[in-house]
């Protein structure tokens, strides 16, 4: 199923005043590879939170996402925490890491995603789901059937539970390899900005960029030598370590907690800007414990 990547047709006529946002998921929602100078990640969820905070005094935000997490881990570790926070808006993106594994039980993935939605939808005013973007190339083609099966499940769950769906998969701009970092798995800062814009519009806000989904202008492709150098760098820095983790049963998220979850205290916390008229980076916001 392909849907219009422009969210205007599905957005509500009047935007409700959302006072809180919780983001649930994996590396896509954590913000890799939108790297800040201090070594932390920003990403679309932080960008969206800053926009929402600028129009809502007292706005609160929590990002629980952790890189490398499978849908079962998201359901076990993040969903109960998010459901208990009483947020106005919850975003849930998960399952794609499962589809990229050599062996994947899609029936189990659908069941776990269903469990997550059934738990989260009643706990917030608006649940937001996504059809994740896919980078053009052989990896997408190999796993496309699984991805589209996952997205069909997303569409069905949204229809049954009143969730919004942000269709990034159908956006030509986000399939462009230039929107993806050198690891070929995560969006660049510009890609994250466009995702934030897509979610912003889907929630019913006035567009700041009406062309976020439009294909980028064509440029000359890199030459053969440049492509081979990039391939070698990718294999050395990203592909081989990824294979090593798969063979040893490890994950890039092992031992990590979400940005706004205290592993020491075993609970999540909110962050909020000191000045909603000038929110600034989310990394500068002050914590607010529930």
Legacy VTK file of the C-alpha trace (Angstrom):
# vtk DataFile Version 3.0
C-alpha trace
ASCII
DATASET POLYDATA
POINTS 290 float
0.000 0.000 0.000
1.312 3.435 -0.957
-0.210 6.581 0.451
0.260 10.253 -0.283
3.388 11.454 1.538
1.817 14.890 2.003
0.027 14.714 5.355
-2.415 17.560 4.748
-5.269 15.278 3.729
-5.227 13.508 7.092
-4.530 16.423 9.410
-7.184 17.738 11.771
-8.964 21.004 10.962
-7.971 22.656 14.233
-4.743 21.999 16.088
-5.230 21.031 19.746
-2.881 22.480 22.355
-0.470 19.639 22.991
1.459 20.155 26.220
3.653 17.031 26.242
5.398 14.580 23.923
6.945 11.159 24.536
9.011 9.494 21.801
9.359 5.693 21.742
11.524 3.625 19.418
15.029 2.809 18.225
17.952 4.704 16.656
15.685 6.488 14.173
13.893 8.235 17.058
17.001 8.524 19.236
18.383 10.808 16.532
21.314 9.015 14.941
23.150 10.412 12.907
22.158 14.025 13.658
25.270 14.611 15.739
25.721 17.750 17.868
29.133 19.297 18.708
29.023 17.849 22.233
28.722 14.318 20.844
25.028 13.886 21.646
22.321 13.252 19.064
19.466 15.585 18.222
17.152 14.091 15.602
13.609 14.717 14.441
11.956 14.107 17.831
14.050 16.813 19.520
13.363 19.193 16.638
9.644 18.498 16.865
9.659 19.002 20.646
11.360 22.382 20.286
8.728 23.517 17.785
5.898 22.371 20.027
7.475 24.027 23.067
7.717 27.364 21.244
3.928 27.570 21.031
2.973 25.950 24.369
4.177 27.324 27.731
5.071 24.560 30.177
5.612 22.017 27.406
7.302 18.772 28.510
9.182 16.189 26.480
10.762 12.775 27.020
12.699 10.693 24.505
12.889 7.044 25.576
14.250 5.644 22.289
17.432 3.545 22.254
19.484 2.499 19.244
19.419 -1.114 18.110
16.223 -2.064 19.921
13.946 -4.720 18.459
10.187 -4.388 18.761
10.083 -6.896 21.628
12.566 -4.809 23.608
10.628 -1.635 22.878
7.425 -3.263 24.123
9.115 -4.549 27.276
11.328 -1.575 28.170
9.734 1.562 26.763
6.008 1.053 26.218
5.002 0.619 29.895
7.057 3.679 30.851
5.539 5.804 28.095
2.005 4.640 28.863
2.388 5.677 32.505
3.547 9.222 31.693
0.161 10.542 30.561
1.494 12.415 27.539
-0.683 14.323 25.100
1.259 12.901 22.134
3.231 9.659 21.877
5.229 8.713 18.800
5.968 5.037 18.208
8.356 3.798 15.533
9.591 0.222 15.836
9.941 -3.100 14.092
12.254 -2.050 11.293
15.330 -3.478 13.038
13.509 -6.795 13.153
12.818 -6.753 9.418
16.521 -6.238 8.689
17.567 -9.379 10.573
18.369 -12.450 8.441
15.695 -14.408 10.313
12.532 -12.506 11.136
9.179 -13.840 12.333
6.847 -11.226 10.868
3.853 -12.732 12.663
5.597 -12.096 15.993
6.582 -8.565 14.911
2.991 -7.737 13.994
1.753 -9.164 17.278
4.208 -7.126 19.328
3.463 -3.944 17.406
-0.228 -4.558 18.016
0.461 -4.992 21.730
2.363 -1.700 21.789
-0.400 0.231 20.039
-3.132 -1.296 22.199
-1.207 -0.198 25.298
-0.239 3.283 24.119
-3.326 4.502 22.256
-5.587 4.706 25.350
-2.841 6.336 27.421
-2.450 9.519 25.351
-4.545 12.052 23.474
-2.861 11.282 20.140
-0.703 8.351 19.089
1.508 8.899 16.043
2.832 5.966 13.988
5.104 6.009 10.953
5.861 4.244 7.726
9.643 4.582 7.997
11.780 5.920 5.141
13.858 3.544 3.057
17.150 4.403 1.379
17.218 3.564 -2.312
19.548 0.689 -3.044
19.997 -3.086 -2.771
19.277 -3.252 0.974
15.831 -1.695 0.504
15.016 -4.015 -2.387
16.037 -7.090 -0.429
13.898 -6.273 2.592
11.087 -4.341 0.883
8.460 -7.135 1.238
8.991 -7.312 5.008
8.932 -3.532 5.343
5.716 -3.228 3.398
4.149 -5.984 5.490
5.135 -4.006 8.589
3.682 -0.797 7.140
0.414 -2.526 6.232
0.161 -3.510 9.893
0.854 0.112 10.899
-1.954 1.337 8.641
-4.386 -1.225 10.006
-3.561 -0.454 13.630
-3.878 3.279 13.027
-7.316 2.840 11.500
-8.484 0.691 14.414
-7.065 2.853 17.199
-7.371 6.405 15.887
-3.638 6.926 15.425
-2.082 9.252 12.876
0.329 7.805 10.297
3.254 9.802 8.918
4.086 8.263 5.553
7.825 8.758 5.153
8.183 5.639 3.007
6.322 7.305 0.141
8.382 10.520 0.287
10.827 10.572 -2.663
13.189 12.983 -0.904
13.855 10.567 1.965
14.769 7.721 -0.371
17.619 9.750 -1.838
21.029 8.365 -0.718
22.160 11.956 -0.102
19.709 12.105 2.813
21.498 9.229 4.545
24.666 9.241 6.612
27.804 7.317 5.656
26.574 4.325 7.697
23.689 4.009 5.180
21.286 3.249 8.038
20.515 6.654 9.540
19.317 9.974 8.177
21.490 13.072 8.009
20.581 16.237 9.909
18.638 17.412 6.846
16.752 14.134 6.739
15.796 14.472 10.410
14.642 18.048 9.774
12.311 16.822 7.050
10.914 14.087 9.280
10.197 16.667 11.989
8.387 18.757 9.398
6.328 15.767 8.293
5.215 14.962 11.841
4.552 18.652 12.541
2.198 18.850 9.563
0.519 15.541 10.376
-0.325 16.893 13.824
-2.154 19.718 12.056
0.300 22.592 12.289
0.878 25.099 9.515
3.703 23.934 7.231
7.091 25.543 7.503
8.332 23.555 4.501
5.674 22.480 2.013
8.264 20.684 -0.125
9.866 18.399 2.468
8.838 15.314 0.486
9.815 16.562 -2.986
12.848 14.905 -4.645
16.142 16.732 -4.347
17.640 18.406 -7.402
19.761 16.038 -9.473
23.542 16.263 -9.183
26.355 14.441 -10.890
26.935 11.075 -9.180
30.357 10.451 -7.626
32.924 8.764 -9.832
33.916 5.109 -9.704
36.963 5.722 -7.480
34.993 7.832 -4.992
32.289 5.140 -4.781
34.848 2.399 -4.107
36.494 4.482 -1.349
33.075 5.104 0.217
32.222 1.398 -0.002
35.478 0.423 1.702
34.943 2.962 4.464
31.381 1.774 4.981
32.461 -1.870 5.206
35.300 -1.146 7.645
33.508 1.274 9.962
29.928 0.011 9.890
29.214 -3.244 8.048
31.854 -5.448 9.705
31.053 -4.228 13.256
27.344 -4.771 12.540
28.022 -8.336 11.390
30.184 -8.893 14.477
27.351 -7.815 16.773
24.908 -10.121 15.001
27.257 -13.105 15.311
27.855 -12.510 19.024
24.257 -11.630 19.916
25.133 -8.073 20.905
23.372 -4.796 20.090
24.553 -1.204 19.775
21.968 -0.369 22.439
23.238 -2.790 25.083
23.661 -1.000 28.395
22.085 2.207 27.136
18.985 4.001 28.373
16.855 6.596 26.645
17.965 10.216 26.827
15.308 10.974 29.418
15.352 7.784 31.420
17.436 7.419 34.572
18.778 3.880 34.729
20.012 4.584 38.262
16.553 5.556 39.511
14.683 3.227 37.161
12.253 5.859 35.899
11.777 8.403 33.151
11.740 12.148 33.547
10.505 15.102 31.511
12.570 17.996 30.196
11.183 21.483 29.627
12.690 24.742 28.340
13.398 27.579 30.733
11.857 29.994 28.221
9.214 28.685 25.838
9.580 31.744 23.592
13.174 30.674 22.902
13.378 26.936 23.681
16.886 26.375 22.356
18.381 22.871 22.033
16.613 20.148 24.003
19.968 19.214 25.561
19.808 22.553 27.431
16.318 21.978 28.850
15.915 21.373 32.569
14.662 18.034 33.935
11.256 17.774 35.581
10.594 14.636 37.591
7.045 13.240 37.581
LINES 1 291
290 0 1 2 3 4 5 6 7 8 9 10 11 12 13 14 15 16 17 18 19 20 21 22 23 24 25 26 27 28 29 30 31 32 33 34 35 36 37 38 39 40 41 42 43 44 45 46 47 48 49 50 51 52 53 54 55 56 57 58 59 60 61 62 63 64 65 66 67 68 69 70 71 72 73 74 75 76 77 78 79 80 81 82 83 84 85 86 87 88 89 90 91 92 93 94 95 96 97 98 99 100 101 102 103 104 105 106 107 108 109 110 111 112 113 114 115 116 117 118 119 120 121 122 123 124 125 126 127 128 129 130 131 132 133 134 135 136 137 138 139 140 141 142 143 144 145 146 147 148 149 150 151 152 153 154 155 156 157 158 159 160 161 162 163 164 165 166 167 168 169 170 171 172 173 174 175 176 177 178 179 180 181 182 183 184 185 186 187 188 189 190 191 192 193 194 195 196 197 198 199 200 201 202 203 204 205 206 207 208 209 210 211 212 213 214 215 216 217 218 219 220 221 222 223 224 225 226 227 228 229 230 231 232 233 234 235 236 237 238 239 240 241 242 243 244 245 246 247 248 249 250 251 252 253 254 255 256 257 258 259 260 261 262 263 264 265 266 267 268 269 270 271 272 273 274 275 276 277 278 279 280 281 282 283 284 285 286 287 288 289
